[in-house]
Amino acid sequence: MRIAIASDHAGFALKQELVPFLQDLGHEPQDLGVYDPAPSDYPDSAEAVGNFLRENKAPRGVLICGSGVGVSVAANKMPGIRAAVCHDTYSAHQGVEHDDMNVLVLGSRIIGTELAKDLVRAFLGAKFTHEERHVRRLAKVNAIEQRYCGSR
């Protein structure tokens, strides 16, 4: 699977660990930046991954910043993006299964590399269940997005 991945400066080192890990799992990571640890702005990384997904160039993405909060907030401003900060494997797979989460967000100053790898594995191994209750709830989320964002 093609996976969009990006970080700000705080997440750069973890991203550098995850790109080859994704390749080892048989995925095709698309590194959308940043490309060095120089100070950078997390909204740029969030927008890069969001646009990649919105253009149907990848079905899922991974974003990394220091806490995970900044890129999560920024990514969720984009229509069609369902990003969540996950620091446990249950949330990483359940977010996909129940909420059709398409962007996993990691806080590099919160978790270590091995846990990050476990989270990525759980996220990418999960599939949306399409159970009626989850479809109904996701439709309500999409309706909220339409009411406030329109078709942007």
C-alpha positions in Angstrom: 0.0 0.0 0.0 1.2 3.5 -0.7 1.5 5.5 2.5 2.0 9.3 2.7 4.3 10.2 5.6 5.5 13.6 6.8 6.7 15.3 9.9 7.9 18.6 11.3 11.4 19.1 12.7 10.4 17.4 16.0 9.2 14.3 14.3 12.0 14.1 11.7 14.2 11.5 13.5 11.2 9.2 14.1 10.1 9.6 10.4 13.5 8.5 9.4 13.1 5.3 11.3 9.6 4.7 10.0 10.2 5.1 6.3 12.5 2.0 6.0 10.2 0.1 8.4 7.2 0.8 6.1 9.3 -0.5 3.2 10.2 -3.7 5.2 6.5 -4.3 5.7 6.0 -4.2 1.9 4.5 -0.7 1.7 5.5 2.2 -0.5 6.1 5.2 1.7 5.9 8.6 0.1 8.1 10.9 2.2 6.5 14.4 1.9 9.0 16.1 4.2 10.6 17.5 6.1 14.0 16.4 4.9 16.2 17.7 7.8 15.8 18.6 11.4 15.8 22.4 10.8 12.9 24.2 12.4 9.7 23.8 10.4 6.0 24.4 10.7 3.7 21.4 11.4 0.7 22.7 9.4 2.8 22.4 6.2 3.4 18.7 6.9 -0.2 18.1 7.7 -1.4 19.8 4.6 1.1 17.8 2.4 -0.2 14.5 3.7 -3.9 15.7 3.6 -3.6 16.8 0.0 -1.8 13.6 -1.0 -4.8 11.6 0.3 -7.4 14.0 -1.1 -5.8 13.6 -4.5 -6.2 9.8 -4.1 -2.4 9.2 -4.3 -2.5 7.1 -1.2 -5.3 5.7 1.0 -3.5 6.4 4.3 -1.0 8.6 5.9 1.3 9.0 8.9 2.0 12.4 10.5 4.6 13.1 13.2 5.3 16.1 15.4 6.5 16.5 19.0 3.2 15.8 20.7 1.1 14.7 17.7 -1.5 17.4 18.7 -0.5 20.1 16.2 -0.4 18.0 13.1 -3.7 16.3 14.2 -5.5 19.6 14.6 -4.1 20.9 11.2 -4.9 17.7 9.3 -8.4 17.5 10.6 -9.2 20.9 9.1 -9.1 19.3 5.6 -12.3 17.7 4.3 -12.1 14.0 4.1 -9.2 13.7 6.5 -9.8 11.7 9.7 -6.6 12.0 11.7 -6.1 10.9 15.3 -3.2 10.9 17.7 -2.6 7.3 18.9 -0.2 6.3 21.6 -1.6 2.7 22.1 -2.3 -0.1 19.6 -6.0 -0.4 20.5 -6.7 3.2 19.3 -4.5 2.7 16.2 -6.6 -0.2 14.9 -10.0 0.7 16.4 -9.8 4.2 14.9 -9.7 2.6 11.5 -12.2 -0.2 12.2 -14.9 2.1 13.7 -14.1 5.6 12.5 -12.4 5.0 9.1 -9.4 6.9 10.3 -7.0 7.5 7.4 -4.2 9.3 9.1 -2.2 8.0 12.1 -0.7 10.8 14.1 2.3 10.1 16.4 4.0 12.3 19.0 7.7 11.7 18.8 8.4 13.3 22.2 5.7 11.0 23.8 6.5 7.5 22.4 9.6 5.6 21.3 10.5 4.0 18.0 9.4 0.5 18.9 6.0 1.6 20.0 5.7 3.8 16.9 6.3 0.7 14.8 3.7 -1.3 16.7 1.2 1.6 16.1 1.9 1.8 12.4 1.6 -2.0 12.1 -1.8 -1.9 13.9 -3.0 1.1 11.9 -2.1 -0.4 8.5 -3.4 -3.9 9.4 -6.9 -2.6 10.3 -9.8 -2.2 8.0 -13.0 -0.3 8.3 -15.7 -2.8 9.4 -18.6 -1.3 7.4 -20.9 -2.3 10.3 -24.2 -0.4 10.2 -23.6 1.6 13.4 -20.1 2.7 12.2 -21.4 3.6 8.7 -24.2 5.6 10.4 -21.8 7.5 12.7 -19.3 8.2 9.9 -22.2 9.6 7.8 -23.0 12.0 10.7 -19.3 13.0 10.9 -19.3 13.7 7.1 -22.6 15.7 7.4 -21.0 17.9 10.1 -18.0 18.4 7.8 -20.4 19.4 4.9 -22.4 21.8 7.1 -19.3 23.7 8.2 -16.8 23.2 5.4 -19.0 22.8 2.3 -17.2 21.1 -0.6 -13.8 22.7 -0.1 
